[in-house]
Amino acid sequence: MITRREMNAAFALTTLLSAPGAALRAQAPPEGPHGPSMRPVPVQTLMQEPLGDITDPQVTVITLTVAPGTVSPPHRHTGPVFAYILEGRIENQVDPDPPKTYNAGDYFYEPAMHVHRVLRNLSRTRPAKLLIFEVGEKGKAFTIGAK
């Protein structure tokens, strides 16, 4: 079951996948017989990155729960990744950048085919939970091993 917080995060991150200049904008409906018009909803763009040249693009939205103390093996993604930390504290390292620590409410971007060296839950007692938007080619593997 997805929580309201996760849904709000998903809604905010969908702006990342919109075309340049097509950010979500709430338009106030005209004044009508059923009451005053609604005010525009403020939208804050958290990050914006190109999707790259993908022949048959598909976006997959997942939640990833990382068990306490877990470390992922090195891997690559065939398309870009947009991640939002819902719960916990992680260490993440994607080449060529150094490792960084992220807390609930933080977000990061992984360019396609960059080696994802480390994704580590820094807690020994609590899981970390991430909301991830993966952009890949429909019908093809999204994650591949790396050394």
C-alpha positions in Angstrom: 0.0 0.0 0.0 1.4 3.4 -0.9 1.2 6.2 1.7 0.1 9.7 1.1 3.8 10.8 1.6 4.9 8.4 -1.1 2.1 9.5 -3.4 3.1 13.2 -3.0 6.7 12.3 -3.7 5.7 10.4 -6.8 3.6 13.4 -8.0 6.5 15.8 -7.4 8.9 13.6 -9.3 6.7 13.2 -12.3 7.7 16.7 -13.2 11.2 15.3 -13.9 9.8 13.2 -16.7 7.9 16.0 -18.4 9.2 17.7 -21.6 11.3 20.9 -21.1 9.1 23.8 -20.4 6.1 21.6 -19.7 6.3 21.7 -15.9 3.0 21.0 -14.2 1.0 24.2 -13.9 -2.4 24.3 -12.2 -4.7 26.6 -14.0 -7.5 28.3 -12.0 -10.9 27.5 -13.5 -13.0 30.5 -14.3 -15.4 31.7 -11.7 -18.6 29.7 -11.9 -22.0 29.3 -10.3 -20.7 26.6 -7.9 -18.3 28.9 -6.0 -15.0 30.7 -6.3 -12.2 29.4 -8.5 -9.4 27.4 -7.1 -6.0 29.0 -6.6 -2.9 27.6 -8.6 -1.1 24.8 -6.9 2.6 25.6 -6.2 5.0 23.2 -7.9 8.7 23.0 -7.1 11.0 21.3 -9.6 13.4 19.1 -7.6 15.7 18.1 -10.5 15.6 18.0 -14.2 17.8 15.7 -16.4 17.7 14.5 -20.0 16.3 11.1 -20.6 18.7 10.3 -23.4 18.1 8.6 -26.7 15.8 5.6 -25.9 14.1 3.9 -28.8 10.9 2.6 -27.1 11.0 4.3 -23.6 9.2 2.9 -20.6 9.0 4.4 -17.1 8.8 2.1 -14.2 8.1 3.4 -10.7 9.1 1.2 -7.8 9.6 1.3 -4.1 12.9 -0.2 -3.0 13.3 -1.3 0.7 16.9 -1.8 1.7 17.3 -4.0 4.8 19.5 -2.7 7.7 23.2 -2.9 6.8 22.6 -4.1 3.3 25.0 -3.1 0.5 24.1 -3.6 -3.2 26.7 -5.1 -5.6 28.1 -2.9 -8.4 25.8 -2.6 -11.4 24.7 -0.3 -14.2 21.3 0.8 -15.5 20.6 1.1 -19.2 18.5 4.2 -18.6 18.5 7.1 -16.1 17.3 6.7 -12.6 15.6 9.3 -10.4 15.4 8.3 -6.7 13.7 9.9 -3.7 14.5 8.8 -0.1 11.2 8.1 1.7 12.7 6.6 4.9 16.0 6.1 6.5 19.6 7.0 5.6 21.7 5.6 2.8 25.1 6.0 1.3 25.1 6.0 -2.5 28.0 6.2 -5.0 27.7 6.4 -8.8 30.8 6.9 -10.9 32.5 9.3 -11.3 31.2 11.0 -8.1 32.4 10.2 -4.6 30.0 8.5 -2.1 27.3 10.7 -0.7 24.9 10.3 2.2 21.2 10.8 1.7 18.4 11.2 4.3 14.6 11.0 4.1 13.5 13.8 1.8 16.7 13.8 -0.3 16.9 12.7 -3.9 19.5 11.8 -6.5 19.9 11.1 -10.2 21.9 8.3 -11.9 22.9 8.8 -15.5 22.5 5.8 -17.8 25.4 3.3 -17.9 27.3 4.9 -15.1 28.6 2.3 -12.6 26.5 2.3 -9.4 29.2 1.2 -7.0 27.4 1.4 -3.6 23.9 1.6 -2.2 24.2 1.0 1.5 21.6 1.3 4.3 23.5 3.1 7.1 21.2 1.8 9.8 21.9 -1.5 11.5 18.3 -1.7 12.8 15.9 0.1 10.4 15.1 -0.4 6.7 15.6 2.4 4.3 12.9 3.0 1.6 13.3 4.7 -1.7 10.9 5.7 -4.4 12.6 5.1 -7.8 11.7 6.2 -11.3 13.5 4.0 -13.9 13.5 5.0 -17.6 14.5 2.2 -19.9 13.8 0.5 -23.2 10.5 -1.5 -23.2 11.2 -5.2 -23.1 14.9 -5.0 -22.3 16.9 -5.6 -19.1 17.2 -2.4 -17.0 19.9 -3.5 -14.6 23.2 -5.2 -15.6 26.2 -6.3 -13.6 29.4 -4.3 -13.4 32.9 -4.7 -12.0 
